[in-house]
Structure formats: C-alpha cells, structure tokens
C-alpha cells in the first residue's frame, strides 16, 4: 500500500530518477528542471527537506538530472546529469 505522496505545487517538471536514503526516511528525486530535491517521508508539510544547489546556483545542474545514487554508508549522494557532469554531495 502507498505510504507517502511527495510533491507540491512548485514541482512542475517530471521526475527522472529516485534514490532512497539508507534509513528510508529521505527520498531524493532528480527532475527535468535541473533540480534535485530530498523529501522527508515523515514530514506532513509536503515541502522538500533538501534542495541541492551548488555554490549559489539556482539549480543542482545545468541540464536535467538523469540518475542518482547513494553510497552504502549513506554519507554521500551522487547526481548525474545531461550536462555531462557527476556531482557528489555530502
């Protein structure tokens, strides 16, 4: 059965990829609009808990985020994009 529905009115583009944190509490999603958001499945406010941005840029990447991965210890998240870059976030 469905346990959560994550999203809000400010999320207008399609989801391209998802990854779960080791604990299962956070769900990371990559989007067509170049963003990567982290959602807390225990939150009731339906706002992203984490919005990955790099050094003041408006988006995590310069093109759509196409893949996500979390390392086995749960300390780092890697995002891959059509901008040809892999970025590691910790």
Helices and strands as residue ranges (DSSP letters): E 15-20, E 26-31, E 36-40, E 50-51, E 65-70, E 77-81, E 86-89
